Structure formats: structure tokens, C-alpha cells
Amino acid sequence: MRLSDLQQKEVVNVIDGKNLGKIIDAEINAEGQIEYFIVEQKKMFQRVFSGSGEILITFKNIKKIGSDVILVEYV
């Protein structure tokens, strides 16, 4: 699966069912492995109150990658 495929999917938190947004980028370490995905928050007011408007999601937080959605556990 390519990063561009993941960028088409909505990221949803399994804890509260909220749509977190979409993946906009990935951080890669010196060994070429993905450290985390960068998710741009969906709602404008969340960006204003939370600062950067980005959420960092690691592989351990990803619970399931479906055809339309990526389920994550984000606290």
C-alpha cells in the first residue's frame, strides 16, 4: 500500500468514534522506516484551539486499515 492510498482514507478514533481527519504526511527515520503519520485535524475550530492542527499517529495506534477508513486508538 502506498502513502497516497492512505491519504484518501478518513482516520477515525475507536475510543470516541470521532473523525480525526486525513493523513497528510509521514515522518521517516534514518533507517527509512515510518515513525508516525501526520493527520490534519478535520474541524477548523480544533486547529484554532489546539495550536498546530496536526495529530501524530504511530503504527501501534493503528488498529485496522479498511477500504474507506483507518481506525486508530488515540487518547
N, CA, C and O atoms as a Tripos MOL2 file, in Angstrom:
@<TRIPOS>MOLECULE
protein
  300   299    75     0     0
PROTEIN
NO_CHARGES

@<TRIPOS>ATOM
      1 N           0.8470   -1.1720    0.0000 N.3       1 MET1
      2 CA          0.0000    0.0000    0.0000 C.3       1 MET1
      3 C           0.8960    1.2400    0.0000 C.2       1 MET1
      4 O           1.9160    1.2820    0.6890 O.2       1 MET1
      5 N           0.5120    2.2220   -0.7620 N.am      2 ARG2
      6 CA          1.2690    3.4670   -0.8710 C.3       2 ARG2
      7 C           0.7090    4.5250    0.0750 C.2       2 ARG2
      8 O          -0.4410    4.4490    0.5070 O.2       2 ARG2
      9 N           1.5380    5.5020    0.3840 N.am      3 LEU3
     10 CA          1.0980    6.6060    1.2260 C.3       3 LEU3
     11 C          -0.0790    7.3350    0.5890 C.2       3 LEU3
     12 O          -0.9990    7.7650    1.2840 O.2       3 LEU3
     13 N          -0.0480    7.4720   -0.7230 N.am      4 SER4
     14 CA         -1.1520    8.1550   -1.4170 C.3       4 SER4
     15 C          -2.4710    7.4010   -1.2420 C.2       4 SER4
     16 O          -3.5320    8.0250   -1.2190 O.2       4 SER4
     17 N          -2.4260    6.0740   -1.1180 N.am      5 ASP5
     18 CA         -3.6380    5.2870   -0.8450 C.3       5 ASP5
     19 C          -4.1720    5.6030    0.5520 C.2       5 ASP5
     20 O          -5.3800    5.7400    0.7430 O.2       5 ASP5
     21 N          -3.2770    5.7170    1.5140 N.am      6 LEU6
     22 CA         -3.6810    6.0180    2.8930 C.3       6 LEU6
     23 C          -4.2330    7.4280    3.0150 C.2       6 LEU6
     24 O          -5.1140    7.6770    3.8380 O.2       6 LEU6
     25 N          -3.7310    8.3550    2.2080 N.am      7 GLN7
     26 CA         -4.1750    9.7420    2.2870 C.3       7 GLN7
     27 C          -5.6250    9.9220    1.8370 C.2       7 GLN7
     28 O          -6.2270   10.9570    2.1180 O.2       7 GLN7
     29 N          -6.1880    8.9430    1.1520 N.am      8 GLN8
     30 CA         -7.5750    9.0220    0.6970 C.3       8 GLN8
     31 C          -8.5650    8.6010    1.7840 C.2       8 GLN8
     32 O          -9.7640    8.8470    1.6540 O.2       8 GLN8
     33 N          -8.0820    7.9780    2.8380 N.am      9 LYS9
     34 CA         -8.9530    7.4090    3.8720 C.3       9 LYS9
     35 C          -9.1300    8.3560    5.0580 C.2       9 LYS9
     36 O          -8.2100    9.0890    5.4210 O.2       9 LYS9
     37 N         -10.3120    8.3320    5.6490 N.am     10 GLU10
     38 CA        -10.5760    9.0820    6.8740 C.3      10 GLU10
     39 C          -9.9520    8.3250    8.0470 C.2      10 GLU10
     40 O          -9.9470    7.0940    8.0660 O.2      10 GLU10
     41 N          -9.4300    9.0620    9.0210 N.am     11 VAL11
     42 CA         -8.8550    8.4750   10.2300 C.3      11 VAL11
     43 C          -9.8750    8.6720   11.3520 C.2      11 VAL11
     44 O         -10.2460    9.8010   11.6750 O.2      11 VAL11
     45 N         -10.3280    7.5500   11.9470 N.am     12 VAL12
     46 CA        -11.3680    7.5840   12.9680 C.3      12 VAL12
     47 C         -10.8350    6.9840   14.2630 C.2      12 VAL12
     48 O         -10.1930    5.9340   14.2550 O.2      12 VAL12
     49 N         -11.1070    7.6640   15.3780 N.am     13 ASN13
     50 CA        -10.6880    7.2160   16.6980 C.3      13 ASN13
     51 C         -11.6830    6.1770   17.2200 C.2      13 ASN13
     52 O         -12.8750    6.4690   17.3160 O.2      13 ASN13
     53 N         -11.2160    4.9710   17.5600 N.am     14 VAL14
     54 CA        -12.1120    3.9220   18.0540 C.3      14 VAL14
     55 C         -12.5810    4.1890   19.4820 C.2      14 VAL14
     56 O         -13.5690    3.6000   19.9220 O.2      14 VAL14
     57 N         -11.9010    5.0520   20.2030 N.am     15 ILE15
     58 CA        -12.2790    5.3400   21.5790 C.3      15 ILE15
     59 C         -13.5830    6.1320   21.6490 C.2      15 ILE15
     60 O         -14.4720    5.8020   22.4340 O.2      15 ILE15
     61 N         -13.6930    7.1790   20.8250 N.am     16 ASP16
     62 CA        -14.8980    8.0190   20.8810 C.3      16 ASP16
     63 C         -15.6510    8.1120   19.5550 C.2      16 ASP16
     64 O         -16.6880    8.7710   19.4820 O.2      16 ASP16
     65 N         -15.1440    7.4630   18.5100 N.am     17 GLY17
     66 CA        -15.8260    7.4570   17.2120 C.3      17 GLY17
     67 C         -15.6580    8.7260   16.4030 C.2      17 GLY17
     68 O         -16.3010    8.8760   15.3650 O.2      17 GLY17
     69 N         -14.8180    9.6400   16.8430 N.am     18 LYS18
     70 CA        -14.6530   10.9140   16.1350 C.3      18 LYS18
     71 C         -13.7470   10.7630   14.9150 C.2      18 LYS18
     72 O         -12.7730   10.0100   14.9200 O.2      18 LYS18
     73 N         -14.1030   11.5030   13.8810 N.am     19 ASN19
     74 CA        -13.2950   11.5740   12.6750 C.3      19 ASN19
     75 C         -12.1650   12.5580   12.9420 C.2      19 ASN19
     76 O         -12.4130   13.7440   13.1560 O.2      19 ASN19
     77 N         -10.9260   12.0730   12.9300 N.am     20 LEU20
     78 CA         -9.7830   12.9180   13.2380 C.3      20 LEU20
     79 C          -9.3060   13.7230   12.0420 C.2      20 LEU20
     80 O          -8.6930   14.7770   12.2130 O.2      20 LEU20
     81 N          -9.5730   13.2470   10.8420 N.am     21 GLY21
     82 CA         -9.1290   13.9270    9.6320 C.3      21 GLY21
     83 C          -8.5170   12.9420    8.6630 C.2      21 GLY21
     84 O          -8.8980   11.7720    8.6280 O.2      21 GLY21
     85 N          -7.5640   13.4160    7.8720 N.am     22 LYS22
     86 CA         -6.8780   12.5750    6.8890 C.3      22 LYS22
     87 C          -5.3690   12.6890    7.0550 C.2      22 LYS22
     88 O          -4.8540   13.7040    7.5230 O.2      22 LYS22
     89 N          -4.6740   11.6290    6.6630 N.am     23 ILE23
     90 CA         -3.2170   11.6250    6.6910 C.3      23 ILE23
     91 C          -2.7180   12.6000    5.6330 C.2      23 ILE23
     92 O          -3.1390   12.5480    4.4770 O.2      23 ILE23
     93 N          -1.8170   13.4880    6.0390 N.am     24 ILE24
     94 CA         -1.2550   14.4340    5.0850 C.3      24 ILE24
     95 C           0.2320   14.1820    4.8210 C.2      24 ILE24
     96 O           0.7780   14.6430    3.8190 O.2      24 ILE24
     97 N           0.8880   13.4370    5.7410 N.am     25 ASP25
     98 CA          2.3160   13.2160    5.5760 C.3      25 ASP25
     99 C           2.7610   12.0860    6.4980 C.2      25 ASP25
    100 O           1.9790   11.5830    7.3050 O.2      25 ASP25
    101 N           4.0220   11.6970    6.3680 N.am     26 ALA26
    102 CA          4.6170   10.6820    7.2370 C.3      26 ALA26
    103 C           6.0290   11.1280    7.6000 C.2      26 ALA26
    104 O           6.7250   11.7320    6.7850 O.2      26 ALA26
    105 N           6.4420   10.8310    8.8170 N.am     27 GLU27
    106 CA          7.7970   11.1180    9.2820 C.3      27 GLU27
    107 C           8.6060    9.8280    9.1760 C.2      27 GLU27
    108 O           8.2110    8.7940    9.7160 O.2      27 GLU27
    109 N           9.7310    9.8950    8.4830 N.am     28 ILE28
    110 CA         10.5580    8.7110    8.2320 C.3      28 ILE28
    111 C          11.8990    8.8850    8.9390 C.2      28 ILE28
    112 O          12.5180    9.9460    8.8640 O.2      28 ILE28
    113 N          12.3430    7.8220    9.6330 N.am     29 ASN29
    114 CA         13.6160    7.9030   10.3620 C.3      29 ASN29
    115 C          14.8050    7.6360    9.4320 C.2      29 ASN29
    116 O          14.6220    7.4150    8.2340 O.2      29 ASN29
    117 N          16.0160    7.6580    9.9840 N.am     30 ALA30
    118 CA         17.2410    7.4860    9.2010 C.3      30 ALA30
    119 C          17.3420    6.1130    8.5470 C.2      30 ALA30
    120 O          18.0210    5.9570    7.5320 O.2      30 ALA30
    121 N          16.6670    5.1090    9.1260 N.am     31 GLU31
    122 CA         16.6860    3.7520    8.5690 C.3      31 GLU31
    123 C          15.6410    3.5690    7.4670 C.2      31 GLU31
    124 O          15.5560    2.4970    6.8670 O.2      31 GLU31
    125 N          14.8510    4.6010    7.2010 N.am     32 GLY32
    126 CA         13.8380    4.5210    6.1560 C.3      32 GLY32
    127 C          12.5080    3.9530    6.6170 C.2      32 GLY32
    128 O          11.6580    3.6250    5.7890 O.2      32 GLY32
    129 N          12.3130    3.8310    7.9210 N.am     33 GLN33
    130 CA         11.0590    3.3100    8.4710 C.3      33 GLN33
    131 C          10.1530    4.4670    8.8720 C.2      33 GLN33
    132 O          10.6280    5.5200    9.2980 O.2      33 GLN33
    133 N           8.8480    4.2630    8.7330 N.am     34 ILE34
    134 CA          7.8930    5.2930    9.1170 C.3      34 ILE34
    135 C           7.8100    5.3560   10.6400 C.2      34 ILE34
    136 O           7.4930    4.3610   11.2920 O.2      34 ILE34
    137 N           8.0940    6.5230   11.1990 N.am     35 GLU35
    138 CA          7.9850    6.7450   12.6420 C.3      35 GLU35
    139 C           6.5200    6.9790   13.0130 C.2      35 GLU35
    140 O           6.0040    6.3660   13.9470 O.2      35 GLU35
    141 N           5.8630    7.8650   12.2800 N.am     36 TYR36
    142 CA          4.4580    8.1690   12.5310 C.3      36 TYR36
    143 C           3.8410    8.8440   11.3150 C.2      36 TYR36
    144 O           4.5380    9.3560   10.4390 O.2      36 TYR36
    145 N           2.5130    8.8300   11.2880 N.am     37 PHE37
    146 CA          1.7570    9.5380   10.2730 C.3      37 PHE37
    147 C           1.2840   10.8620   10.8550 C.2      37 PHE37
    148 O           0.9780   10.9560   12.0430 O.2      37 PHE37
    149 N           1.2290   11.8680   10.0190 N.am     38 ILE38
    150 CA          0.7340   13.1800   10.4280 C.3      38 ILE38
    151 C          -0.6810   13.3220    9.8830 C.2      38 ILE38
    152 O          -0.9070   13.2330    8.6760 O.2      38 ILE38
    153 N          -1.6380   13.5440   10.7950 N.am     39 VAL39
    154 CA         -3.0440   13.6870   10.4300 C.3      39 VAL39
    155 C          -3.4430   15.1340   10.6380 C.2      39 VAL39
    156 O          -3.2280   15.6990   11.7110 O.2      39 VAL39
    157 N          -4.0240   15.7350    9.6070 N.am     40 GLU40
    158 CA         -4.5320   17.0990    9.7260 C.3      40 GLU40
    159 C          -5.9250   17.0270   10.3210 C.2      40 GLU40
    160 O          -6.7950   16.3320    9.7950 O.2      40 GLU40
    161 N          -6.1420   17.7460   11.4200 N.am     41 GLN41
    162 CA         -7.4410   17.7120   12.0890 C.3      41 GLN41
    163 C          -8.5210   18.2180   11.1500 C.2      41 GLN41
    164 O          -8.3090   19.1390   10.3610 O.2      41 GLN41
    165 N          -9.6850   17.5880   11.2570 N.am     42 LYS42
    166 CA        -10.7780   17.8490   10.3400 C.3      42 LYS42
    167 C         -11.4450   19.1970   10.5580 C.2      42 LYS42
    168 O         -11.7160   19.9030    9.5880 O.2      42 LYS42
    169 N         -11.7160   19.5730   11.7920 N.am     43 LYS43
    170 CA        -12.5140   20.7640   12.0620 C.3      43 LYS43
    171 C         -11.6320   21.9870   12.2880 C.2      43 LYS43
    172 O         -10.6090   21.9200   12.9690 O.2      43 LYS43
    173 N         -12.0440   23.0860   11.7100 N.am     44 MET44
    174 CA        -11.2720   24.3160   11.7900 C.3      44 MET44
    175 C         -11.1280   24.8120   13.2270 C.2      44 MET44
    176 O         -10.0460   25.2540   13.6110 O.2      44 MET44
    177 N         -12.1990   24.7500   14.0360 N.am     45 PHE45
    178 CA        -12.1110   25.2710   15.3990 C.3      45 PHE45
    179 C         -11.1390   24.4650   16.2430 C.2      45 PHE45
    180 O         -10.5640   25.0070   17.1870 O.2      45 PHE45
    181 N         -10.9360   23.1920   15.9370 N.am     46 GLN46
    182 CA         -9.9640   22.3990   16.6860 C.3      46 GLN46
    183 C          -8.5510   22.9010   16.4100 C.2      46 GLN46
    184 O          -7.7100   22.9170   17.3090 O.2      46 GLN46
    185 N          -8.2860   23.3100   15.1700 N.am     47 ARG47
    186 CA         -6.9660   23.8250   14.8210 C.3      47 ARG47
    187 C          -6.6870   25.1240   15.5570 C.2      47 ARG47
    188 O          -5.5600   25.3610   15.9920 O.2      47 ARG47
    189 N          -7.6950   25.9610   15.7000 N.am     48 VAL48
    190 CA         -7.5150   27.2510   16.3580 C.3      48 VAL48
    191 C          -7.1900   27.0620   17.8350 C.2      48 VAL48
    192 O          -6.2880   27.7160   18.3590 O.2      48 VAL48
    193 N          -7.9230   26.1670   18.5150 N.am     49 PHE49
    194 CA         -7.7520   25.9920   19.9490 C.3      49 PHE49
    195 C          -6.6040   25.0670   20.3240 C.2      49 PHE49
    196 O          -6.0710   25.1770   21.4280 O.2      49 PHE49
    197 N          -6.2110   24.1630   19.4440 N.am     50 SER50
    198 CA         -5.1790   23.1980   19.8100 C.3      50 SER50
    199 C          -3.7950   23.5760   19.3020 C.2      50 SER50
    200 O          -2.8230   22.8950   19.6260 O.2      50 SER50
    201 N          -3.6810   24.6180   18.5310 N.am     51 GLY51
    202 CA         -2.3680   25.0300   18.0650 C.3      51 GLY51
    203 C          -2.1040   24.6250   16.6430 C.2      51 GLY51
    204 O          -2.6210   25.2500   15.7170 O.2      51 GLY51
    205 N          -1.3050   23.5860   16.4440 N.am     52 SER52
    206 CA         -0.8260   23.2420   15.1120 C.3      52 SER52
    207 C          -1.8870   22.6360   14.2040 C.2      52 SER52
    208 O          -1.8050   22.7880   12.9850 O.2      52 SER52
    209 N          -2.8760   21.9570   14.7620 N.am     53 GLY53
    210 CA         -3.8910   21.3220   13.9290 C.3      53 GLY53
    211 C          -3.4610   19.9810   13.3810 C.2      53 GLY53
    212 O          -4.1140   19.4380   12.4890 O.2      53 GLY53
    213 N          -2.3620   19.4310   13.9050 N.am     54 GLU54
    214 CA         -1.8700   18.1430   13.4450 C.3      54 GLU54
    215 C          -1.8410   17.1390   14.6020 C.2      54 GLU54
    216 O          -1.5870   17.4920   15.7540 O.2      54 GLU54
    217 N          -2.1060   15.8920   14.2570 N.am     55 ILE55
    218 CA         -2.0640   14.7870   15.2140 C.3      55 ILE55
    219 C          -1.0190   13.7940   14.7060 C.2      55 ILE55
    220 O          -0.9540   13.5240   13.5070 O.2      55 ILE55
    221 N          -0.2090   13.2540   15.6000 N.am     56 LEU56
    222 CA          0.7960   12.2630   15.2300 C.3      56 LEU56
    223 C           0.2850   10.8800   15.6190 C.2      56 LEU56
    224 O          -0.0520   10.6380   16.7790 O.2      56 LEU56
    225 N           0.2300    9.9760   14.6460 N.am     57 ILE57
    226 CA         -0.2770    8.6200   14.8600 C.3      57 ILE57
    227 C           0.8440    7.6280   14.5510 C.2      57 ILE57
    228 O           1.3560    7.5960   13.4320 O.2      57 ILE57
    229 N           1.2250    6.8180   15.5460 N.am     58 THR58
    230 CA          2.2430    5.7850   15.3250 C.3      58 THR58
    231 C           1.5750    4.4840   14.8730 C.2      58 THR58
    232 O           0.3550    4.3380   14.9560 O.2      58 THR58
    233 N           2.3880    3.5510   14.3980 N.am     59 PHE59
    234 CA          1.8560    2.2630   13.9510 C.3      59 PHE59
    235 C           1.1370    1.5190   15.0650 C.2      59 PHE59
    236 O           0.1450    0.8350   14.8120 O.2      59 PHE59
    237 N           1.6300    1.6440   16.3070 N.am     60 LYS60
    238 CA          0.9880    0.9230   17.4040 C.3      60 LYS60
    239 C          -0.4200    1.4530   17.6880 C.2      60 LYS60
    240 O          -1.2380    0.7460   18.2760 O.2      60 LYS60
    241 N          -0.7100    2.6980   17.2730 N.am     61 ASN61
    242 CA         -2.0370    3.2720   17.4570 C.3      61 ASN61
    243 C          -3.0370    2.8300   16.3900 C.2      61 ASN61
    244 O          -4.2450    2.9480   16.5900 O.2      61 ASN61
    245 N          -2.5470    2.3250   15.2620 N.am     62 ILE62
    246 CA         -3.4380    1.8910   14.1790 C.3      62 ILE62
    247 C          -4.0010    0.5140   14.5220 C.2      62 ILE62
    248 O          -3.2510   -0.4330   14.7580 O.2      62 ILE62
    249 N          -5.3190    0.4130   14.5460 N.am     63 LYS63
    250 CA         -5.9920   -0.8420   14.8770 C.3      63 LYS63
    251 C          -6.4400   -1.6020   13.6320 C.2      63 LYS63
    252 O          -6.3940   -2.8320   13.6040 O.2      63 LYS63
    253 N          -6.8760   -0.8690   12.5930 N.am     64 LYS64
    254 CA         -7.3700   -1.5240   11.3800 C.3      64 LYS64
    255 C          -7.3320   -0.5360   10.2240 C.2      64 LYS64
    256 O          -7.6910    0.6310   10.3800 O.2      64 LYS64
    257 N          -6.8940   -1.0150    9.0590 N.am     65 ILE65
    258 CA         -6.9500   -0.2140    7.8430 C.3      65 ILE65
    259 C          -7.9830   -0.8640    6.9450 C.2      65 ILE65
    260 O          -7.7740   -1.9700    6.4460 O.2      65 ILE65
    261 N          -9.0980   -0.1790    6.7390 N.am     66 GLY66
    262 CA        -10.1750   -0.6880    5.9090 C.3      66 GLY66
    263 C         -10.1460   -0.0670    4.5250 C.2      66 GLY66
    264 O          -9.2130    0.6550    4.1750 O.2      66 GLY66
    265 N         -11.1790   -0.3530    3.7370 N.am     67 SER67
    266 CA        -11.2220    0.1630    2.3690 C.3      67 SER67
    267 C         -11.4930    1.6680    2.3310 C.2      67 SER67
    268 O         -11.0630    2.3440    1.3970 O.2      67 SER67
    269 N         -12.1990    2.2020    3.3290 N.am     68 ASP68
    270 CA        -12.5400    3.6270    3.3400 C.3      68 ASP68
    271 C         -12.0270    4.3820    4.5610 C.2      68 ASP68
    272 O         -12.0390    5.6130    4.5770 O.2      68 ASP68
    273 N         -11.5800    3.6600    5.5760 N.am     69 VAL69
    274 CA        -11.2670    4.3020    6.8460 C.3      69 VAL69
    275 C         -10.0750    3.6210    7.5210 C.2      69 VAL69
    276 O          -9.8120    2.4370    7.3120 O.2      69 VAL69
    277 N          -9.3650    4.4030    8.3350 N.am     70 ILE70
    278 CA         -8.2780    3.8750    9.1710 C.3      70 ILE70
    279 C          -8.7190    4.0630   10.6080 C.2      70 ILE70
    280 O          -8.9540    5.1890   11.0460 O.2      70 ILE70
    281 N          -8.8330    2.9610   11.3500 N.am     71 LEU71
    282 CA         -9.2470    3.0160   12.7450 C.3      71 LEU71
    283 C          -8.0130    3.0890   13.6310 C.2      71 LEU71
    284 O          -7.1000    2.2730   13.5110 O.2      71 LEU71
    285 N          -7.9950    4.0720   14.5210 N.am     72 VAL72
    286 CA         -6.8590    4.2800   15.4060 C.3      72 VAL72
    287 C          -7.3390    4.4140   16.8370 C.2      72 VAL72
    288 O          -8.4910    4.7640   17.0940 O.2      72 VAL72
    289 N          -6.4390    4.1300   17.7640 N.am     73 GLU73
    290 CA         -6.7100    4.3580   19.1800 C.3      73 GLU73
    291 C          -5.8860    5.5540   19.5950 C.2      73 GLU73
    292 O          -4.6780    5.4470   19.8090 O.2      73 GLU73
    293 N          -6.5500    6.7040   19.7080 N.am     74 TYR74
    294 CA         -5.8680    7.9540   20.0170 C.3      74 TYR74
    295 C          -6.4500    8.5430   21.2920 C.2      74 TYR74
    296 O          -7.6450    8.8240   21.3740 O.2      74 TYR74
    297 N          -5.5800    8.7280   22.2900 N.am     75 VAL75
    298 CA         -6.0210    9.2520   23.5910 C.3      75 VAL75
    299 C          -5.6340   10.7020   23.7110 C.2      75 VAL75
    300 O          -5.9130   11.3330   24.7300 O.2      75 VAL75
@<TRIPOS>BOND
     1     1     2 1
     2     2     3 1
     3     3     4 2
     4     3     5 am
     5     5     6 1
     6     6     7 1
     7     7     8 2
     8     7     9 am
     9     9    10 1
    10    10    11 1
    11    11    12 2
    12    11    13 am
    13    13    14 1
    14    14    15 1
    15    15    16 2
    16    15    17 am
    17    17    18 1
    18    18    19 1
    19    19    20 2
    20    19    21 am
    21    21    22 1
    22    22    23 1
    23    23    24 2
    24    23    25 am
    25    25    26 1
    26    26    27 1
    27    27    28 2
    28    27    29 am
    29    29    30 1
    30    30    31 1
    31    31    32 2
    32    31    33 am
    33    33    34 1
    34    34    35 1
    35    35    36 2
    36    35    37 am
    37    37    38 1
    38    38    39 1
    39    39    40 2
    40    39    41 am
    41    41    42 1
    42    42    43 1
    43    43    44 2
    44    43    45 am
    45    45    46 1
    46    46    47 1
    47    47    48 2
    48    47    49 am
    49    49    50 1
    50    50    51 1
    51    51    52 2
    52    51    53 am
    53    53    54 1
    54    54    55 1
    55    55    56 2
    56    55    57 am
    57    57    58 1
    58    58    59 1
    59    59    60 2
    60    59    61 am
    61    61    62 1
    62    62    63 1
    63    63    64 2
    64    63    65 am
    65    65    66 1
    66    66    67 1
    67    67    68 2
    68    67    69 am
    69    69    70 1
    70    70    71 1
    71    71    72 2
    72    71    73 am
    73    73    74 1
    74    74    75 1
    75    75    76 2
    76    75    77 am
    77    77    78 1
    78    78    79 1
    79    79    80 2
    80    79    81 am
    81    81    82 1
    82    82    83 1
    83    83    84 2
    84    83    85 am
    85    85    86 1
    86    86    87 1
    87    87    88 2
    88    87    89 am
    89    89    90 1
    90    90    91 1
    91    91    92 2
    92    91    93 am
    93    93    94 1
    94    94    95 1
    95    95    96 2
    96    95    97 am
    97    97    98 1
    98    98    99 1
    99    99   100 2
   100    99   101 am
   101   101   102 1
   102   102   103 1
   103   103   104 2
   104   103   105 am
   105   105   106 1
   106   106   107 1
   107   107   108 2
   108   107   109 am
   109   109   110 1
   110   110   111 1
   111   111   112 2
   112   111   113 am
   113   113   114 1
   114   114   115 1
   115   115   116 2
   116   115   117 am
   117   117   118 1
   118   118   119 1
   119   119   120 2
   120   119   121 am
   121   121   122 1
   122   122   123 1
   123   123   124 2
   124   123   125 am
   125   125   126 1
   126   126   127 1
   127   127   128 2
   128   127   129 am
   129   129   130 1
   130   130   131 1
   131   131   132 2
   132   131   133 am
   133   133   134 1
   134   134   135 1
   135   135   136 2
   136   135   137 am
   137   137   138 1
   138   138   139 1
   139   139   140 2
   140   139   141 am
   141   141   142 1
   142   142   143 1
   143   143   144 2
   144   143   145 am
   145   145   146 1
   146   146   147 1
   147   147   148 2
   148   147   149 am
   149   149   150 1
   150   150   151 1
   151   151   152 2
   152   151   153 am
   153   153   154 1
   154   154   155 1
   155   155   156 2
   156   155   157 am
   157   157   158 1
   158   158   159 1
   159   159   160 2
   160   159   161 am
   161   161   162 1
   162   162   163 1
   163   163   164 2
   164   163   165 am
   165   165   166 1
   166   166   167 1
   167   167   168 2
   168   167   169 am
   169   169   170 1
   170   170   171 1
   171   171   172 2
   172   171   173 am
   173   173   174 1
   174   174   175 1
   175   175   176 2
   176   175   177 am
   177   177   178 1
   178   178   179 1
   179   179   180 2
   180   179   181 am
   181   181   182 1
   182   182   183 1
   183   183   184 2
   184   183   185 am
   185   185   186 1
   186   186   187 1
   187   187   188 2
   188   187   189 am
   189   189   190 1
   190   190   191 1
   191   191   192 2
   192   191   193 am
   193   193   194 1
   194   194   195 1
   195   195   196 2
   196   195   197 am
   197   197   198 1
   198   198   199 1
   199   199   200 2
   200   199   201 am
   201   201   202 1
   202   202   203 1
   203   203   204 2
   204   203   205 am
   205   205   206 1
   206   206   207 1
   207   207   208 2
   208   207   209 am
   209   209   210 1
   210   210   211 1
   211   211   212 2
   212   211   213 am
   213   213   214 1
   214   214   215 1
   215   215   216 2
   216   215   217 am
   217   217   218 1
   218   218   219 1
   219   219   220 2
   220   219   221 am
   221   221   222 1
   222   222   223 1
   223   223   224 2
   224   223   225 am
   225   225   226 1
   226   226   227 1
   227   227   228 2
   228   227   229 am
   229   229   230 1
   230   230   231 1
   231   231   232 2
   232   231   233 am
   233   233   234 1
   234   234   235 1
   235   235   236 2
   236   235   237 am
   237   237   238 1
   238   238   239 1
   239   239   240 2
   240   239   241 am
   241   241   242 1
   242   242   243 1
   243   243   244 2
   244   243   245 am
   245   245   246 1
   246   246   247 1
   247   247   248 2
   248   247   249 am
   249   249   250 1
   250   250   251 1
   251   251   252 2
   252   251   253 am
   253   253   254 1
   254   254   255 1
   255   255   256 2
   256   255   257 am
   257   257   258 1
   258   258   259 1
   259   259   260 2
   260   259   261 am
   261   261   262 1
   262   262   263 1
   263   263   264 2
   264   263   265 am
   265   265   266 1
   266   266   267 1
   267   267   268 2
   268   267   269 am
   269   269   270 1
   270   270   271 1
   271   271   272 2
   272   271   273 am
   273   273   274 1
   274   274   275 1
   275   275   276 2
   276   275   277 am
   277   277   278 1
   278   278   279 1
   279   279   280 2
   280   279   281 am
   281   281   282 1
   282   282   283 1
   283   283   284 2
   284   283   285 am
   285   285   286 1
   286   286   287 1
   287   287   288 2
   288   287   289 am
   289   289   290 1
   290   290   291 1
   291   291   292 2
   292   291   293 am
   293   293   294 1
   294   294   295 1
   295   295   296 2
   296   295   297 am
   297   297   298 1
   298   298   299 1
   299   299   300 2
@<TRIPOS>SUBSTRUCTURE
     1 MET1         2 RESIDUE 1 A MET
     2 ARG2         6 RESIDUE 1 A ARG
     3 LEU3        10 RESIDUE 1 A LEU
     4 SER4        14 RESIDUE 1 A SER
     5 ASP5        18 RESIDUE 1 A ASP
     6 LEU6        22 RESIDUE 1 A LEU
     7 GLN7        26 RESIDUE 1 A GLN
     8 GLN8        30 RESIDUE 1 A GLN
     9 LYS9        34 RESIDUE 1 A LYS
    10 GLU10       38 RESIDUE 1 A GLU
    11 VAL11       42 RESIDUE 1 A VAL
    12 VAL12       46 RESIDUE 1 A VAL
    13 ASN13       50 RESIDUE 1 A ASN
    14 VAL14       54 RESIDUE 1 A VAL
    15 ILE15       58 RESIDUE 1 A ILE
    16 ASP16       62 RESIDUE 1 A ASP
    17 GLY17       66 RESIDUE 1 A GLY
    18 LYS18       70 RESIDUE 1 A LYS
    19 ASN19       74 RESIDUE 1 A ASN
    20 LEU20       78 RESIDUE 1 A LEU
    21 GLY21       82 RESIDUE 1 A GLY
    22 LYS22       86 RESIDUE 1 A LYS
    23 ILE23       90 RESIDUE 1 A ILE
    24 ILE24       94 RESIDUE 1 A ILE
    25 ASP25       98 RESIDUE 1 A ASP
    26 ALA26      102 RESIDUE 1 A ALA
    27 GLU27      106 RESIDUE 1 A GLU
    28 ILE28      110 RESIDUE 1 A ILE
    29 ASN29      114 RESIDUE 1 A ASN
    30 ALA30      118 RESIDUE 1 A ALA
    31 GLU31      122 RESIDUE 1 A GLU
    32 GLY32      126 RESIDUE 1 A GLY
    33 GLN33      130 RESIDUE 1 A GLN
    34 ILE34      134 RESIDUE 1 A ILE
    35 GLU35      138 RESIDUE 1 A GLU
    36 TYR36      142 RESIDUE 1 A TYR
    37 PHE37      146 RESIDUE 1 A PHE
    38 ILE38      150 RESIDUE 1 A ILE
    39 VAL39      154 RESIDUE 1 A VAL
    40 GLU40      158 RESIDUE 1 A GLU
    41 GLN41      162 RESIDUE 1 A GLN
    42 LYS42      166 RESIDUE 1 A LYS
    43 LYS43      170 RESIDUE 1 A LYS
    44 MET44      174 RESIDUE 1 A MET
    45 PHE45      178 RESIDUE 1 A PHE
    46 GLN46      182 RESIDUE 1 A GLN
    47 ARG47      186 RESIDUE 1 A ARG
    48 VAL48      190 RESIDUE 1 A VAL
    49 PHE49      194 RESIDUE 1 A PHE
    50 SER50      198 RESIDUE 1 A SER
    51 GLY51      202 RESIDUE 1 A GLY
    52 SER52      206 RESIDUE 1 A SER
    53 GLY53      210 RESIDUE 1 A GLY
    54 GLU54      214 RESIDUE 1 A GLU
    55 ILE55      218 RESIDUE 1 A ILE
    56 LEU56      222 RESIDUE 1 A LEU
    57 ILE57      226 RESIDUE 1 A ILE
    58 THR58      230 RESIDUE 1 A THR
    59 PHE59      234 RESIDUE 1 A PHE
    60 LYS60      238 RESIDUE 1 A LYS
    61 ASN61      242 RESIDUE 1 A ASN
    62 ILE62      246 RESIDUE 1 A ILE
    63 LYS63      250 RESIDUE 1 A LYS
    64 LYS64      254 RESIDUE 1 A LYS
    65 ILE65      258 RESIDUE 1 A ILE
    66 GLY66      262 RESIDUE 1 A GLY
    67 SER67      266 RESIDUE 1 A SER
    68 ASP68      270 RESIDUE 1 A ASP
    69 VAL69      274 RESIDUE 1 A VAL
    70 ILE70      278 RESIDUE 1 A ILE
    71 LEU71      282 RESIDUE 1 A LEU
    72 VAL72      286 RESIDUE 1 A VAL
    73 GLU73      290 RESIDUE 1 A GLU
    74 TYR74      294 RESIDUE 1 A TYR
    75 VAL75      298 RESIDUE 1 A VAL
